[in-house]
Amino acid sequence: MPTVLIDYTPFYSASLAGTPVPTVVAGKFVQIRHGNTLYLVLSPKEFTKYHANIVERFCMDKSVEGRYDVKREKFTIMDRSWQIVGGGKFERDINKKAIKLYDNSMAYGKFEATGLKEILGALPEFSGYTISID
């Protein structure tokens, strides 16, 4: 399955915070599937407080229609060919070449962990990284 990594950390650091990309980042992530492509979308906690905010940003960037529920707790993609698989939290240390994925999303449930370590390891962005999935 082709996997696309989208990391909003550089965008947040350069465009909004006006700082260099930090070497240690903590935040949340979601997995979104479209056809046979899996999108892994990482976002620093300073940029998106909730998993729904990550999905909203992703949809805005990809021109995919979506909307919040009445309580604004969940952002739903209207096109059924897109599926929000789940989410969690991450910690990434660029200097130590380590990333940890853990926890779950209250809005979308637990991320799909099966095969994720191998999927991440195959991405050039995580080449040589220690990958931990809890």
Secondary structure as the mmCIF struct_conf table of DSSP 4:
data_model
#
loop_
_struct_conf.conf_type_id
_struct_conf.id
_struct_conf.beg_label_comp_id
_struct_conf.beg_label_asym_id
_struct_conf.beg_label_seq_id
_struct_conf.end_label_comp_id
_struct_conf.end_label_asym_id
_struct_conf.end_label_seq_id
STRN STRN1 THR A 3 ASP A 7
HELX_RH_AL_P HELX_RH_AL_P1 THR A 9 PHE A 11
HELX_RH_PI_P HELX_RH_PI_P1 TYR A 12 ALA A 17
BEND BEND1 THR A 19 THR A 19
HELX_LH_PP_P HELX_LH_PP_P1 PRO A 20 PRO A 22
BEND BEND2 THR A 23 THR A 23
STRN STRN2 VAL A 24 HIS A 34
TURN_TY1_P TURN_TY1_P1 GLY A 35 ASN A 36
STRN STRN3 THR A 37 PRO A 44
TURN_TY1_P TURN_TY1_P2 LYS A 45 PHE A 47
BEND BEND3 LYS A 49 TYR A 50
HELX_RH_AL_P HELX_RH_AL_P2 HIS A 51 LYS A 62
TURN_TY1_P TURN_TY1_P3 SER A 63 SER A 63
STRN STRN4 GLY A 66 TYR A 68
TURN_TY1_P TURN_TY1_P4 VAL A 70 LYS A 71
BEND BEND4 ARG A 72 GLU A 73
STRN STRN5 PHE A 75 ILE A 77
BEND BEND5 MET A 78 ASP A 79
TURN_TY1_P TURN_TY1_P5 ARG A 80 SER A 81
STRN STRN6 TRP A 82 ASP A 93
TURN_TY1_P TURN_TY1_P6 ILE A 94 LYS A 97
STRN STRN7 ALA A 98 TYR A 102
BEND BEND6 ASP A 103 ASP A 103
STRN STRN8 SER A 105 SER A 105
TURN_TY1_P TURN_TY1_P7 MET A 106 TYR A 108
STRN STRN9 GLY A 109 LYS A 110
TURN_TY1_P TURN_TY1_P8 THR A 114 GLY A 115
HELX_RH_AL_P HELX_RH_AL_P3 LEU A 116 ALA A 122
BEND BEND7 LEU A 123 LEU A 123
HELX_RH_3T_P HELX_RH_3T_P1 PRO A 124 PHE A 126
TURN_TY1_P TURN_TY1_P9 SER A 127 GLY A 128
STRN STRN10 THR A 130 ILE A 133
#
